[in-house]
Amino acid sequence: MDKKRKGLRFGSGFYLTLIMLFFYVPILYVVVFSFNNSKSLTSFTGFSLMWYEKMFANRTMMESIYYTVLVAVIATVVSTVVGTITAIGLSKSRRLVREVVTQINNLPVMNPDIVTAISLMLFFISINMKTGLLTLILAHITFCIPYVILSIMPKLRQLDDNVAEAALDLGATPWQALTKVIIPQIKDAILSGALIAFSMSFDDFVISFFTTGPGINNISIYVYTMYKRINPSINALSSLIILVIATVLVIVNVVPMLKNRKKREIEA
């Protein structure tokens, strides 16, 4: 039995190691070659920051970064607010209404991106809306809202409805009950939904490609237009994105841990 257990542990550990290597070696490869002093993507010839300098000097790339961040931030804020309000409203609705809206909400998530992209493009054309930054933002808000709702609904199911009703009985207004009772209990789910919305918007290509206009490109579209040309500046851009994402993840996970530890120390 001990030999079998050791064998299973070794096998599971080896399998986990292979998965981790599969995911992280390409990322490490990109980061390392972003500091290469030549265009080669196969041999590291020396350390240099030239590709970072060229990245910041490339106006088109800087514009794509600006539009990507702008659209992602707006889409995240709007979809988080709308998704949170919708999820709370659904939790207080009749079962039939809740199930129907939930199934409708699942459609954009289950649909292939190409179907959603063409649908939004045809919709904007049908109402004679010129594609550009506004249509790009509206498209991103549209496909981000379902993910926010899906993130918040499970947490709302765990809440005790009597708590909000007790707050109302004690004299709280509906707004106070919402902001001081319900939202504090689901803030972690709201944050998770916002992070998912931001990552979905930041990473999107297909829907962005069909709903944007001339001169409005995000990072994914910019990279797509350069796939036939070797440009190590993309490695530098990817490395900066990895750094930002890693920093956000550390802040989101470490800060609450430090707060909880400080709280426990004070209580002790």
C-alpha positions, 0 to 999 in steps of 0.5 A: 500500500505504501509503495502504491501511495508513493507511486501515486504521489510521484505520478501526480507530482510529475503530471503537475510539474509537466502542466506547470512547465507547459503553462509557464515555460512559454511565458518565461521564454517571452520575458527572456527574449524581450531583453535580447539585443537582436531580432532572433527569437531562438538564440539569446545574443545579449542583454538589452533594453532596446525593444522596450525603448522601441515599444515606447517610441512606437506611436501605433503600439502606444495607441493600441495600449491606450485603447485597450486599457480605456475600453477594458476599464470602461467595460469593467466599471459599467458591466460590474455595476449593471451586472451587480444590480441585475444579479441582486434584482434576479435574486429577489425575483420570482423563480420563473423570471429568474430562470428565464433571465438566467438562461438568456444570460448564459447565451452570450457565454455559450455562443462562439465569439464569432457568432456574437461578433457578427451579431453585434456588427450586423446590429450596429449596421442595422441602426446606422451606427458608425463603427468606432470607439463607441461601438467597441466599448458597447460590444465589450460591455455586452459580453462582459455583463453575463460573466459578472452576473454568473460570478455574483449569483452563486454568492447571492444564493448563500445569503440569508434574506432575513438580514436585509429584511431585518435592516429594513425593519430597523429603519434602514432605507432600501439604499442603505440595506443595499449598500451596507448589508447586501453589497458588503457580503458579496464584495468578493464576488463583485471583485471576482466578476470585475477581474473576469470582465477586465481580463475578458475585455483586455484579451478579446480579439474576435469581437473587437475585430468585427466591431471596431472602426478605422484607426481604433485598434486594441493590442490583440488586433495590433498583434494580429496585423504583425503576425507575418513580421518579426517584431520583438517589441511584442515580447516587451509589450507582453512582458509588461502585461505579465508584470501588471497582471502579476502585480494585480494578482499579488495585491488582490490576494496579499492585501486581504491576507494582511488585513485579516492577519492584522484583524486577528492580531487586534482581536487576540 
